[in-house]
Amino acid sequence: MAIVWRSLALSLLAAFFAVLHRAASAAPAALSPDTASFLRCLAVDLPPQVLHTNASPSYTSVLESSIKNLLFVAPATPTPVAIVAAAGASHVQAAVRCGARHGVRVRPRSGGHDYEGLSYRALSAARPFAVVDLAALRAVRVDAGRRTAWVGSGATLGELYYAIANRSARLGFPGGVGPTVGVGGHLSGGGFGLLLRKHGLAADHVVDAVIVDAEGRLLDRVAMGEDLFWAIRGGGGGSFGVVLRWKLRLVRVPATVAVFTVHRARNQSATALLARWQRVAPALPRDVFLRAVLQNQDAQFESLYLGPCAGLVAAMAARFPELGVTPRDCVEMAWIESVLYFAFYGAGKPREQLLDRGAGPERYFKAKSDYVSAPVPSHAWESAWRWLRRDGAGLLILDPYGGRMAGVSPSATPFPHRRELFNLQYYGFWFENGTGVAEKHVGWVRGVHREMEPYVSRNPRGAYVNYRDLDLGVNGDDDDGGEGGYEKARAWGEAYFKANFERLAAVKAKVDPHDFFRNEQSTPPLPSSRKGLL
Ligand code: FDA
């Protein structure tokens, strides 16, 4: 067997050098000596079927397999010199060790949903990088008796929810709504969905993890220590290592949950309803989640209740009678069916739909986010409606916090936005290629975000790291490290993490002082002049 591997590795090496020769004569700047040594190292240490260099016929299909944003499929996008489609921990370790030895950074990719594509593309072609794709590491092992599960980073949220529901109808997990989102990136940035008011963030339920660190070591919670374990539960993906798998504490769900979706047009007093919603929704009993999605001149109010319709309709009648929810609006179902209901907007879909990892990218999108600490005045909602009427308008998504979220200390995990009323996402999307159309939609997102500035959190103006936004700033080239790098990174680091950012940077200095895991918005090491925090 060893001989077969060795001869396969050697033939790959020979093929690679032929390609290298061709590529080097065509574009000498594209392959630095570091890159060549790195690729040689990978070819020796990895079985050929997991290694896809940008000369392999498989490269494009592997690269695009989980890209969700058409913006980053453009030919000019700087892409990895190699993709390691890891089938085991040793492949990830080999990629990290080869990268560290030859100066080629590695970006982990789990589900590929990063809003700015940072798991598979770079802003600049100046520095080659590689991707470790974890899609094959997606086993989910549920222990219903202990109410825990081990889940591979490459699993999607849909695969996780499906596996849990298959083992027990009375267990669930408080993660995000999108079923194709990768567990790895989602937990790395916090992760919230319709159970957040009852159970908090997805990352709050991580009890152990296995990570490959910057030296290529495989560490569990005990071996990595509590500082790094703190950082990986919400401190943003791509900064601290490659998390291979996570041990989760599952939550109890009732046999029956209730849902409704009602629409209220702007001219049906939607502004007054929103003004009321922002006071009511974050203060409802924890079993009720009621969010609002604004599009065109319509407000869609969506609710999940952990109990039967009678309880949900009664809660609405008591707390929010203006919304006019009736028993006819409400539908009862199992929790897993509610996951399908919110993911695909409709009841009666087969559960297996949760296992669909999705086809290639089908839309272009750009998003930004805010946190709202005090109710937005009605005139600002009126102005938002005017923005929603413009050419190029997208959606505003309002996710209420409160409940369990407010009961967690802002420093318990890196995610600091525990006491906010709601998260506000500005989401622009389009389907046609072209600079003009992109400018129109991106311009809309930036414009409405600018418009809302007086009414949202400030000093710093908060943002959610899982709704990554490079408008907040980016790391410079490597020579930008040290004090300057950290000071610069505070622009987005404190928006995402507030006071926790300094602790994240201190952890980074401890576990990855040479900044191996680096992307345009990764956390840089805290400069030695400021050390002493840990
Ligand atoms: P991806 O693989 O692109 O990784 C994202 C970042 O994490 C990158 O920097 C990457 O390098 C890093 N990373 C990935 N895997 C890692 C690992 N194993 N170890 C260390 N770093 C790793 N959010 C939310 O809170 N609630 C929601 O309901 C939704 N819904 C939603 C729907 C859709 C359609 C999209 C596109 C996105 C969302 N999100 C969301 C946002 C989502 O949580 C966020 O984009 C996640 O980071 C995506 O994780 P992936 O693994 O898919 O992304």
Residues whose N, C-alpha, C, O or C-beta is under 5 A from the ligand:
A	BS01	FDA	K68 R107 P108 R109 S110 G111 G112 H113 D114 Y115 L118 S119 S153 G176 V177 G178 T180 V181 G182 V183 G184 G185 H186 S188 G189 G191 F192 G193 G237 G238 G241 V242 V243 N466
